[in-house]
Amino acid sequence: MTKKTAHIISHTHWDREWYMPYEYHHALLVELMDTLLETLERDPNYKSFHLDGQTIMLEDYLQVRPEMKGKLERYIAEERIHIGPWYILQDEFLTSSEANIRNLQIGHRDAKQYGGKISKVGYFPDSFGNMGQAPQILKQADIDVAMFGRGVKPTGFNNQVSEDASYESPFSEMIWQSPDGSRVIGILFANWYCNGMEVPVDEAQAVAYWEKRIPDAEKFASTNHLLFMNGCDHQPIQTDLSQAIEVAKKLFPDVDFVHSNFNEYVDRVREEMPENLKTVEGELRSQRTDGWYTLVNTASSRLYLKQMNADNQTLLEKVAEPLAAFAHQAGKPYPHHLFVYAWKTLMQNHPHDSICGCSVDEVHREMVTRFEKSKHMTEMIVNESLDSLLPQIDTMAFDGKRAVPFTVFNTAGYERNGVVEVTLELKRRYFSEAHPTVLAAEMKPEPIEPGVVIDANGNAIDCEWEDAGVMFGYDLPKDKFRQPYMARIIKVRVQAKHIKAFGFKTLAWVPVTEAGAAATAEASASLVTGEFTLENEFLQAEVQVDGTLKLTDKRTGHVYDGLNVYEDAGDIGNEYMFRMPQGSTPLTTKGVQAERKLIENTPFRAVIEVTHNWSIPVSADEMLKQEMLDIVDFPKRQAQRSTEMVPFVIVTRYTLDRGAKRVDVNVTMENQSKDHRVRALFPTGFTAETHVADSIFEVARRNNVPAGEWHNPSNDQHQQAFVSVSDDVHGLTVANIGLCEYEVSQDNKNTIAVTLLRSSGELGDWGYFPTPEAQCLGTNTASYSIIPHAGDVVTSGAYAEAYSFPVPFLVRQTDVHEGRFAADHAFLAWEGEGVAFSSLKMAEETGDMVARWYNLAHEPRALSVTLPAAASRFYRSDVLERAGEAIASADAQCANVDLGAAEIFTLGMK
């Protein structure tokens, strides 16, 4: 009989913050690292330690112990401490596609500070579900093995799974395959990542310990190599492990006990892996379980954090990085160091217990500050990039017209229209001239001559404007002291049309007397066609008595009725999982009369406001508090909702722009209630067994009805930018900003339900940790967009509308001057049916511009990329943005690329 090998891998699973605030955990980390270094120095038989896959632990430790860097470098070089490949252990579904990539890039970058040794293991010990494109991402980073703790149901060798049981495996080892066909070895912690913790030195205890743990590991192992994880959450170092291993060797001579590491373990497993390993494909979200412990409702816990995160990610990856790349092409150095700081600060909020909103209140208060810090640094990068670009835009078309030019920038990656607002200075006087109160008094009475907005060809653009009086401002010159001033200003709103992807268009405010005959705008038909009906060339949106929307897609004639009903349900779960009280029925606003009024009606935008003065239960009943104190598991709780009612006011604004193919919705909720969940409902009426949701580098197809093992009445899911249901003839997509949880009903209506607010009073998991701030009392907001279309969201191209929705236009005043760029210009153009844009930036190592797209289709697609200026080379890159082979079908300005099914493609441009 072949001898078994017990691979004991020492580690600690380090939640940076969770049931205690960050600095409490930080102090424990310093103690742990001190003990680790002492143990490595004292005991040569203590072979190695895995630092949980995240380089931030080194950063946090050295913040307090900078003098220890030399020791760390030594043990990392000797491969006794294994680091990376990530910066932090993220929640994969609640962080964007690019955030997942930046996490990998910065983990690799940081490893170079310690000699370049990095653990090439895709480490996901406790992600609350695993992204389907992980194998492709890992393979592009030269990683061919993934370790994970959730997502696949292990059945054991003697409990063989059926052929159609896609997310079950008899073994802890399997093949994990992405939609593009990329495959890695997947190793599940079938006995969790603590099955080898606290190995006894006492012989009697050791016998009992190993007699249980060895068979438990053998039950799932496909080879003779058994994995034992020596550590757990914040687990201190087992300093006597060498002695414990010697005891085990003595007691169990038929087993070879080794203090191992993942490289050694995986190499041995690879040598013996059977050919009949199960292949699991795509997302691993515990699909074949009972559904009670997927932890999916962390997607709606403290939604304000998800919304702040979405804003920060969008600002970094869809605004600041492209703008800085454009500015670099125009001669400004790319601020890699500032981007690393902004991304790191943001990603310090991305660990799963942080971004999931499932920690104590103190943790999430600190997160808000980090979001603000990252945002402010990113805004600084944006402003510096704009400052360098504006002087290089030629605005001489407005010369001689007393014009006040302004430029509209579109960094979303898709050509689009939109209503923009800008404050324009008509006159400026510096404090050096007089006291500011004197300046204000002199400038306020100055009349504003009527004006109009024109483009560079002299054509008038629909606009509205108002006299905004006098405003304080200041310059910060690079070569002298600050320069405060007072300015005479107007506020202008205009519909900017056909703003090119990765481009800008310059417009100008000019006096009517200077505009000329060509600047007379044609009268536009009103967007208000009934008392509470909005209509443009594509859509008709009628707001009903109960505040719901009857939406007609004029392109197809299809009518959607009863959209945007609000639903309120009790929640006796916790920050991890939603649980509606048994036997209770949600309340809805269907049929509840609402107040409606038209609040905006311009040639280019109309808005109807709806107010629901609703009443809902004040909280759960008293039993819930006692069940929490008694640590009653949430699926077994008996609490109900209180009979006491409190006001719940919801104000909804429906916005329709001229030329828009969507209706935008903004919601404000005044929440005085606890222990509940609010959702917006969109009945599609389609006959469909599946739906799709935007996920990490893919539009993932998911079943409307869960597997037979699923007992949880809810089938909530994660989303990124949108969720969509289609019957292949018509489709309805709901895009969002930071609303990460949805469900598609399991009835024949296929209703999309998007969570807008969830209130819960405890952390959950392993004890009682009250979280009163997770009730989210006070004002809560939500923004989303309703997009009808023909066919599905990919073939119709509606995904471009959904991806553009969260990305802001940037508008900045300039002046009349010559420049190298035309008034209407794009830095890059691309075409690709069914292809989505992801990122445009400068690569740190090569210094080249890199852009990333991904194929939403599961069949090959063509991508064409054009630069306005010549490039010396187009080449294939990867997720680490390294230079690869040249693109064969490329000339000096254009590259044509054949994308594989579901391929994530990075293009380098030198």
N, C-alpha and C positions, 0 to 999 in steps of 0.2 A: 504494500500500500504506500502511495506517495505521501511523504510527510507534509503536513500542513504548516504554513507559515503565518504567524500572527504579527501583522505589521501594526505597531503601536506608534501613532503619530501624535506628538505633543502639539497643542494649540490652545488658544483661548478664543472663544467667539466674543469679539469686543463690540458690543453696542455702545457707540460713543456717548449716547445719552438715552435714557429710557425711563425707568421707574424712579430714578434720581436725576437731578439736574446735571448738566454737562460737567461742571467743575468737581462735583462729587466723584463722577466716573473718572475724571481727569486725574485726580489724586490717586485713585486706585490703580490707574494705568501706570503712573510713575512708579508706584510700589511694585507692581508686577514686573515692569521692565528692569528695575534695579535687581530684583530677585533673579530674573532670567539671566542677566549678565553675570551675576555672582555665581549662579549654578553652572553656566557654561565654562567659566574660568576655573571653578573648583573641581568639576567632575568631567573628565575627558570622555567618560562613557555616556554622558548625557549628549547624545549625538546631534539633535537638531530640534528646532521649534518653528512651527508655521505661524506667521504673524497675520493670520485671518484674511489674507488676500488683499489687504488695504494698506497703502503706504502712509496714509494720514496718521496711523499710530506712531510712526517714527517722528513725524512733524510735531504731533502733540507732546510726545515725550521730550524731544529736544527743546521745545519751548521752555521747559522747566529745567532740563538737564543738558544744556548745550555742550558741557564738557565731556559727555559720553559719546559724542559722534564718532570719535576714533575707534572706540570699542565696537560700536555697531558696525562700522565699515569693515572691521577685521572679521567679525563673525559672519557677516553677510558674504564677504569674499570667500570665506572658508565653507560656505553653504551650511552653516550651523543655524543661521537664521534665514528663513525663506520669506521673501517679501513680494508683494504685488500679486496679480497684474493690475489691480484697480487702485484708484485713489481712495474711494470709499466703497462700502458694500451697500449699493443703492437698492431701492425698490425699482425694478426694471420697468414696470408698467406706469408708474406715476412720474417718471422722469422721461424727457423727450428722447427721440432717436439720437439726436446729436449730443445730448447730455450723456447718454450711455457711451457714445464714442469718446467724448472729451474725458470721461472718467477713465477709460482705457488708455488714452493718450497720455494723460497726466500721470497715471500710475507708472507707465513706462518711462516717462520723462524723469520722474522723481527717482526711479531706481538707478538712473545714471549717476546721481549724486553719491551713490553708495557703491560705485564700482561697476554698475551695469548688470549685476546678477539679478534676475527676476524669475519668479515662479511662473512657468508657462502652463498654468492650470486655470481653466475657467471656473472660478470659485464662486458658487452661489449657495452658501450653506443654509440660508434661511430667507430667501426671497419668497414673497407671498405670491408665487406663480412665476414661471419663467417664460421669457419672450421667445417667440417661435423662430426668429432670425438669429438667435444666439449662436448656433453652430456656424453660420456664414460669417458673422462678425469675428468669432474666435479664430476660424481658419484663416481669415485675412490677416490676423495678427500672429500667425504661426503657432496657434494653440489648437491641439487636436483632442483635448480631453476636457470634460466639464464635470464638476462635482456639485451635486445639488441635494437639498433636503426635502423638497416638496414637489408636487406636480404629477408624479407617477405612483400608482398603487402597487406595492410589491405583494406578490401572492405566495412566494415560496416555491421551491423546486417541485414539491409534491402536489402543488395546487396549480397545475398548468392553466394558462389563460387561453381563451378561445382566439381564433384568428382575427375576429373583428373587434377584439378588446384593445383598442388602439392605445390606451393609456394605462395598461397593466403590464407587468413584467414578472416572470417567475424569479428573475435574478436581480441583484443590485446592479449588475452590469448590463448595459444595453447599447444600442446605436441610436443616437439622436440626430435627426435629419431636419434641415431647414427647408422651406418651400422651394429654394433654388436647387436643392439636391446636395448641398454641403453636409458632410457627416462627421461627427466627432464621437468618441467613446463617451458615453454618459454613465456616471457612477452615482447611484442614489445612496444617501445615508439611510439605508433601510431600517437600521436600529438607532437612527438619529446621530447627531455629531457629538454625542457624549457617551457612546457605548464602551469607551475604554477609560473613563475618568476614574481617578482615585483608586489606582490599582493597589491592592493590599500588600504589605510586606509581611504581616503575620501569616503564617502558613495555613492555619485553620481557616482564616478568613479568605485567603487566596484560593484555597480549594473550592469553597462555595462560590466565590466570585467567578472563577474561570469555568467551572462546571455549568454555569448558566450561560455565560457570555459566548463561549466557543460554539455551542450548538445554535444559539441565536444567530450568530454570524454565518455559520455553515448553511443555515436554512435558505439564505438568499444568495450565497456566493456561487458564481459559475466556475470558479477556479479553486485551487488549493491555497490561494492567498486571501487571508481574512483581514478585514480592516477594523482597527480599534482606535477610535478618536479619543485621545487622552486630554480632555478638557471640556469646558462647556461655557455658558454665558458668564463672562467676567471671572472665569475660573482661575484661581491662583496657580502658579507653577507647582507641579508635584516635584519637589526637590529630591525625594528619595526614589524616583522612578527607576534609576539604574539598579538599585537594590531590589526593588519589587520585580523587575524583569528577571534577575538572577533567581529569585525565589520561584517564579513561574517556570523557569527552565528546569529547575530541580524537581518540581512537582509534576510536570507534564512533559516528560522527555520525548513524547511522540509529536510534540509541536515545537517548531522553531520560533522562538520569540525574539523579535528584533525591534530596536528603537529605530523606526523607519522615517521616511519622508514621502511626499506624494510622487516625486520623480521615480524613486526606487520602486514604490508600490505599483505605480501604473506600468512601469516597464515590465515588472514580473507578471502582472495581470495580462498585459498585451501578449506575452509569450504563450499563455495558456488559454486565451479566450476561445470558447467554442464557436463554431461557424453559425450556429442556429440562434444567436442572440436576437432578442426582440428588437425591432426598429420602431421607435416612436417618432412621430412627425409633428413638427410645428410647436405651438404653444403647449406648455405643461401647466395646467391650471387645476389639477386634482379633479379632472372631469369624471373619473370613475369612482368617486367617493360619495359619502352621504351628503356632502355639501355644507356641513355645519362648521367645518374648520378650515375653509379655504382662505379666511381672513380678507375676503374680497371687499368687505364694507369699510376697510381702511381707505378705500377710494372716495368715501364721502365723509369721513371723520374730519372735523375742522376744515370745511371746504375753503375757508378763507386762505388757508395755507396753500392749497392747490392753485387757487386763483393768483396769488402772489407769485408762485413758482412759474405758472404759465406766462405771466407778464414778463418776468425776468428772463426766462429762457427765450421767449420771442424777441425781446430786446437785444439779447446777446447774439443769437444765431441767425436771426432773420433781419436784423437792422444794423447793429454795430459791426459785426464781422464783415458783411458785404460792403458797407460804407468805408470801413478802414481799408479794405482791399482796393476799392476804387481810388481812394486817396493815395494809396501806395503806388498805384499805377500812374498817378499824377505827380509823384515825386515825394510824398510824405512817408517817412519811415513807419512801418507797421508796428504798433505797440504790443508786441508779444507779451512783454512782462506785465502790462496792465490787464490784458485778457486772461492770463494765467491767474492773476490775483482775483479778478471778477468771477471767473469760473470756479476757482477753489472756494471762494467765499460762498457762492451759490451752492456748490456741491456739498458743503458742510451741512446743508439742510436736506440732502438727498439720502442719507442712510435710511433704511426701511422703517425704523422706529421713529424717525423724525418726520420725513415727508408723509408718512402714513397717518400722522396725527394721533398716534397711539402711545403717547408718553404722558408724563405728568405735565401740569400746566406750566411750570417754570421753564421746561424745555421749549415749549412752543412760543413763550414770550420772547425768549432769546432768538428763536428762529426769525421772528418778525424783524428784529434788528439786523440780522444777517441779510435778509432779503433786501432791506433798505440800503445796506452798505454795498452789496453787489450792484444794485440798481443805480446808485449814485455814481459809482465808478464807471459803469457802462454808459450812463448818460454823458459823462465827461468825455469818453472816447468818441461818442457820437458827435458831440459839439465840436471837438477838435477836428474830426474828419470833415464835417460840414464847413468849418472855417477855412480849411485848406482847399476844398473843392469849389466853393462859390466864386472866388476871384478868377477861376479858370474857365468859367462859363461865359460865353459870348452873349451879351445882352444888348449889343449895338442896334438891334432891330427896334428898340424903344427910344433910341436917341432922338432928342429934339421934341419930345412929347410931354415933358415934365412928368415922366413916368416914375413909378415906384415899383420896380420889378421884385418878384418873389419866385422861388423855385420849389416845385413839388417833387419830392423824391419817392420812388417806389422800389423797395428792396424785397418785395414779397416773392419774387421769382416768377410771377405771372403778370401779363399785361392786365390792367384793370382801370376802372373808373371809381371815383369816390368824392364825397363831399369833404372839403377841407376848410379849416379856419386858420386865419393868420392875423396877427396884430402888426400893423404897418406904421412906421414912424414917418410922418410927413415933414417934421421939423425937429431938430435937436439943438439944445443949448446946454453947454457944460457949466458946472458949478463955478468954474473959473471966471465966468462972465458976471455972475451976480449970485446972491443968496437963492437957494432953491425955491423958497416961498415967493420971492419976487419973480423968478422965472415962471413959476406956475401961474401967478396972477396975470402976468403979461401975455402968456400963451393961450390961456383958457378961452378968452373971448374971440380969438381969431376964428373966422368962419371957415368951414370946410366946403370947398367947391365941389359940386356934384361930380361923381366919377363913374367909371365903368372898368371892368376887367377885360383885357384883350390878350390874345396870344401873340407870338412873334410874327404872325402873318397879318395882324391887325383885326382878326375876327373877334367879335364879342363873345364872352362866356357868361352864362347865367350866373348871377351873383346877387348878394344882398350885403349891405354895409351899414355901420352905425358910427356916429361920432363918439369916441370913447374918452375924450378929454385929454388930460395930461398924465403922464406916467413917469415914475422914476426908473432909471436904468444906469448901467455902468459898463465901461470897457475895462478889460484886464490886459493891457499891452504886455508883450513879451519882454520889452526893453525899458519899461518905466512904471511908475506907480499907477494905481487904479485911477480911472477917470469917470467920476459920477456925472450924470446929466439928467435933465428933464426933457421929455419928448411929447410932442403933440401927436396923438395917435387916432387911428380908426381901426375898427375890427371888421374884417371882410370874410364872408363865407362864399364859397364858389364850388361848383361841380367841375372837378378836373377830369378830363376824359382822355382815354387812350394813353395812359401813362405807361410807357414801355417797361417790360420786366427788366430789372437791374438798370433802371434809367431814371430820367427826370424830364420835366417840362417846365420851362420858365414862362410865367405870365406876368402881367403888370397892371397895376391900378393907374389909370390916367384920367385927367379931367375930361368930362364929356366934350368940352370945346376943342380938345386936342385929339380926340379919338378918331374923327373922320367918319365918313359915311359907312365904311365897311364894318364899323364897330356897333352898328345897330342890331341888337339881338332880336331874332324872330320871337314873337309871342308864343310861349309854350302852353299847351293845354294843361289844365289843372290836374294834379294827381288825385284830387278829391272829387269823386264822381257820384257820391251819395252822402247822406248825412254821416254815416260811419263806414264808408267804403273808400279804399285807396286803390288806385289802378294806374299801371304804366303799360308799356307795350308788351310786357311779358306776363304780368301777374295781375290778378284782381283779388284784393284782400278785404273781406267784409267782417267787421267786428260785431259779433252777435250780442244779444241782450245780456247773456251770462259771461261776456268777456272773451269767449272763445273765438277762434278765427275760422271763417269759411274761405278757403284758399282755392282759387281757380288758376291752373296753369294754362294760359291762353295758347301756348304752343301746341299742347296736346288735347286741350279741352277737358282734362281730368280735374275733378273737383274733390277736395279734401275737406271734410266737415268736422267740426268739433275739435279743432286743434288747440292745444294749450289749455286744457283743463288742469286745474291744480288739485293734487291729492295730498291729504295729510293722514299719516298713519302713526299709531303709537309705536314706540321702540323701547323694549325692555332688555335690549342687548348691551353692548359696550362699544368702546372705540374700535374694536376689531370686527364685530359682526352685528348686523341688524337682526332684530327678532321682534316681530309684531306679536302683541298679546294674543294668546290662543282664543279663537272664536270671535275676535274683534273684526270690524269692518272699517276700512278707511273712509274718511270723509272726503267729499270732492266739491268743487265749485260748479259742477255741471247743473244747470238750471237755477243757480243762485244769481239773482240779479245784481249787476255791477253798474257803477257809474262810468259813463263814457263821455269823453270830450276831445275835440280836435284841438291840439295845442301848437301845431306848426303846419303851415301851408305856404310853401315857396315854390317857385318854378321847378326846383330840382329835388325837393324833399317834403314829405308830409308825415306827420306823426299823430297817432291817436293814443290817448292815455286812458287806461282803464283802472278803476279802483275797486277792489273787493274789501268791504268791511265785514270780515268773516269772524266767526268765533270757533275756537277749538279747545280741547281739554288743557288745563293748566299744566298737567304733568301726568306721570303714572301714579297709581295709588300708593298708599303707605307700604304695601307689601314689598314693593321693589327695593326700598331702602333696606329692609330687613333681609331680603334675599341676597343683596349685595354683601351685607355684613356677614352673613352666614356662608358666603362663598358658594352659593348655589349656581351650578353651571347654567349658562344662559339658555340652552335648549330646554331645560327642565323648569324654568321659572313659571310661576302661576300669576304673577302680577297682572293687573288690568289698568286701564286708563282712569284717571280721576273723573268724577262727574262735575267738578267745578270747571266752568268755561271762562276763557279770557279772550279779549279782542286779538285778532290776527289780521293786520292790514297789509294787503298786497297791492302795490302800484305797478302796473305793467305799461310799458310804452312799445307800441308797434311802429316801426319805421320802414317806409318804402321810399327808395330813391328812384329818380328817373333812370331808366336803363338797367335797373337792378334785376337780378334773377333770383332774389331771395328777400325775405322779410326778416329784418333784425328785431330782436326782442330784448328789452332791458327790464329787469324785475328788481324791485326794492321791497323787502319784507321787514316789517317791524315785529320781531319775535319776542314774545313774553312767555312762551311756553317751553317746557322741558320734556325730554324723553319722547321725541317724535321725529318723523322724517317727512319732508315736503318734496314732491316731485311734480314735474310738468308732463302731461300725457299727450301723446300724438297718435291717435288711432289711424293706422294706414288703410285698413280694410283689405290689404293684399292677402292673397293666398300664397304663402311661402313657408318652407320648413326651416330656412336658414336666413340669416342676416349678416351684414358685414360691419366691422368697426375698425376705425383707424387705430393702428397699434404701432409697434416699433419697426420701422422700415417695411411695413406691409399693411394692407387692408385685409384683416383676418376674417375668415368666414367661420361663423359659429352657429350651432344648432339652437333653434328657438326652444325646443323641449329638451331638457337635460337627460342624461343616461338613467337607466332604470334604478340604479343604486341611490340616486339623488333623493334625499328625504326633506331637505330644506325647502319650504314653500317658495322661497325666493330664488331666482336664478340671476342674481346681479352680476354684472361684468365690468371690466375696465375699458375705458376708451381714452384716446388721445384727442384728436381734432373733431371727430364726428362718429355718428352711428347712422346706418342706412338700411332701409328695407325696400325690396323691389320684387315685383312679380315678373321681371324681365321686359315688361311693356312700359310700366310706369314705376317711378321710385320716389321715395321721400327720404331726405337726409336732414338730420339736425346737427349742425355744427355748434361748437361751444368754446368758451374760454375758461379753462380750469374746472370744468364740471366733469369729473373723471369717472363717475358711476352712472350706469344705465341698466335697464332691463327691457327685453322685448317680451311681451306677454305671451303666455302659452295657450291663448285661446285663438279663435278664428279671426280676431280683429288685428292681430299682430301689432299691438300698440307699443310704440316706443315710449318708455318712461325714463326721464332724465332727472336725477336727484339734484335739487337746488339747495337743500339745507338738511343737515341731520344733527340732532341734539342728543348727547348721551352724557351720563354722569359718572362713569368710572372707566379706568384703563382696561380692566379685564385681565385675562391670561392667568397668572399664578397666585393672585392675592387680591386684597381690596386696596385699591389706590383711587381715591375720589378725584374727579376732574371736573369741578364745577364750571370751568371756562369752556369745556367742550360742549356745554349746552348752547353756546353761541347766541346768548341773549342780546337783544338790541337790534341794530340795523344790519341786515344781510342783503347782498346784491347778487345778481346773476345775469350773465349775458350769453345769448345764443342766437342762432339764426336758422330759419326754416327754409329749406331749399328743395322745391319739387323739380323733377326732371323726367325725361324719357329714359327707359331702360334702367341700367344700374348705375351706381355712382362713378364707376371707373369708365365704362364705355361711353357714357354721356359727357364725360369731362367735368362733371359737377364737383369732383374732388378739388379742382383748382379753386373754385369758389369757396369751398370749405377751408382750404389751407390759407387762402388770402384773408379770410374774415378777421383773424386776430391781429394781423400785422398792420401797424399804424402807418399812415403816410407821414412824411416829415416835410414841413414847410418852413422856409427861411427867407427873410427879406434879403435882397442884395441891392446893387446899384447898376448904373449903366457903364459898361466897360467892354473892352475887347477881351477875347479869351480863346483858348485852344479847343474847347468843346462847344458844339452847337447848342442852341437854346433848348432843343428837343433831342435828347441823346440817350443811347444805351451803351453800357460798358461791355455787355455780353448778351448774346441772343441764343436761344435754344428752341428746338422742337422735338417732341417725342410723344406720340399718342399712348396714353396709359402710363406715362412716366411722370414721377413726382420729383420736384426739386427739394433738396434737403439742406445744402450748406454751400457757402462761398466764402473763402478766407485765404490767408497766406499761410503756407506750411512753415513751421518753425525751423525744421532741419534743412530743407532744400531752398527756402526763400522764394519758392514758386507759388503762383496762385493755384489753388485747388478748389474744385467744385464737385459736389456729390449729388447724385440722383439715385432713385431706386425704381425698379420696374414693378408697377402694381399688378401687372398681368402675370398669369402663370404660363405664359408662352413668350417666345422671343419678341422683342420690340426694337425699333431703331431710334437712336438718339443722334441729333445733329447739333453741334455747338459752334457758334461763330463769334470771333472777336473782331472789334472794329480796327484794331491795330495788329500788325503781324506778330506771330509768336515763333520762336526759334524751334520749338518742339512741343508737341502734344504727346502725353504718355499716360498709360494706365498707372494709377496709384492704388492705395488700399486704405483701410481704416486708420492705419498709423501714418498715412500720408507720406509714404516713401516713394521714391522714383522707381518706376518699372519700365516695361517695354514700350517702345514708341507706338503710337497709333498709326497703323499702316495707311488707312484711308484718310489722311490729313494733309492739307496744304498749309500755307503760312497763316491763314485766317480761320480755317474751318476744319473740324474733326467730325467724322461720321463713325458711329460706334454701334455695333450690334450687341444689344443687351440680352443676356440669357433670362430665362423665366425667373421672376422675383429677384433679380440680381441687384445688389447694392454696388454701385459703380462710382469710383472716384477718379476724376480727370485732373491730371497735372498739366499746367500751362506755363511754359518757361519763356 
